[in-house]
Amino acid sequence: MQTNFNALQLGDPTIARADEIIRRCVHCGLCTATCPTYVLTGDERDSPRGRIYLMKQMFESREVTASTVHHIDRCLSCLGCMTACPSGVDYMHLVDLARVRIEQRAHRGTKQRATRWLLSRVLPNPRRFRFMLVLGWFMKPFRNLFAKMGFRRIAAALNLVPRGALKMKVLKPKSALNPDAPQAKRVALMLGCVQEVLAPQINIAAIRLLKRHGVDVVIVKDEACCGALVHHLGREEEARDFARRNIDAWTAVMRERLLDAVIVTAGGCGTMLKDYGNLLARDRGYAERAAYVSGLARDITEFLDDIGLNPPVMWTGLKLAYHSACSLQHGQRLDELPRALLEQAGYTLVDIPEGHLCCGSAGSYNILEPELSGELRERKLRNIDRIKPDVIVTGNIGCMAQLQGGTEVPFVHTVELLDWATGGPCPPSLIKMKDSAHPIEALVEMARMSAKEREFAD
């Protein structure tokens, strides 16, 4: 695509980078079929190709129009367009640059500014997030009233509050070391700010699974949010602050002994960690260490594939619908690997129709753009219902929070099933199944018996 930046503009590193990315786009249109918002609206401005043109106009004219803000805000950053693009357009970093420009110069309404500020303060902080969940549980019965009053984003947030918000247990994972294996691999496990509150059992399962494979797992006390949530809100400096804090925390741990990896169990966090090198590329104090940490960041399925997954000790024959999170299949190009590990562990996988399309979660998108997010959610749930799975599995907490309230089929994380298959306990969401007529009930009972037998044998 032809651009019209002058020499003065190209002296700005942001403009120079945008120019480099935009010029790679040949307007072929192959990205449109993979763009969830374009599939829903049919509006060219809601496609990657159309948004690139809007961003080009914004950077050239230095004017941030209401139309540009509207259509860039509606982008999920699912990155499906990058998987489909034959020209290698780096849309991820281009839309990040645009969001920063919009955050700096756009004139948003009071309610929208307040919502975005609140999200940036609550979601990255587990204590505040836990408090807001409890508050949301009490307010949830009034969500329709909030919607009628025009507070649609508050209503959307209340709709996402899980049913058991008041009963959520605070589980604090601890480091798991293997003193009898001095040459064991050593990893830091990133807990994740939202996942730590909504589903702490995922991290517990990950620790059990890694320890069973002879890996030392370190929980880093001073770890912070990965920065993805504020980064997608255009608050770039806040994202850099989170990244610096994490780099400092992991570097401190490595003074004693180097880490073999920083393990992530949330796809969105993994995509962000792997981009630290780019995020802090111009930070003289952190650029080198940021690039090193990016190289250490590994989704847990990558790491398990490297060291070799233990053979399963129990075969359930469960029929799984594997929901490939956008952050994994597009952001990290990890689509087939998690599937292969689950099949290796003895599970039967079935493909979800339109599996390349986003479920509508996308960080805080389901709160900021509730209408489009809701349509994508219902579309995904209909496609899952078509294949009638026993269990739905995914590798990202955001997708779980988005979808599990709309179906009676239990939702589990990839790690929970791998842990169960190789000797761990049955995932809590499967134990909670009450319908004795459901085939899972018998499988769960068999798993309980086999676990007791193993315990007795030990």
Secondary structure, 3 states (H helix, E strand, C coil): CCCCCCHHHHCCHHHHHHHHHHCCCCCCCCCHHHCHHHHHHCCHHHCHHHHHHHHHHHHHHCCCCHHHHHHHHCCCCCCHHHHHCCCCCCHHHHHHHHHHHHHHHCCCCHHHHHHHHHHHHHCCCHHHHHHHHHHHHHHHHHHHHHHHCCCHHHHHHHHCCCCCHHHCCCCCCCCECCCCCCCCCEEEEECCHHHHHHCHHHHHHHHHHHHHCCCEEECCCCCCCCCHHHHCCCCHHHHHHHHHHHHHHHHHHHCCCCCCEEEECCHHHHHHHCCHHHHCCCCCCCHHHHHHHHHHEEEHHHHHHHHCCCCCCCCCCCEEEEECCHHHHHHCCCCHHHHHHHHHCCCEEECCCCCCCCCCCCCCHHHHCHHHHHHHHHHHHHHHHHHCCCEEEECCHHHHHHHHHHCCCCEEEHHHHHHHHCCCCCCHHHHCCCCCCCHHHHHHHHHHHHHHHHHHHC
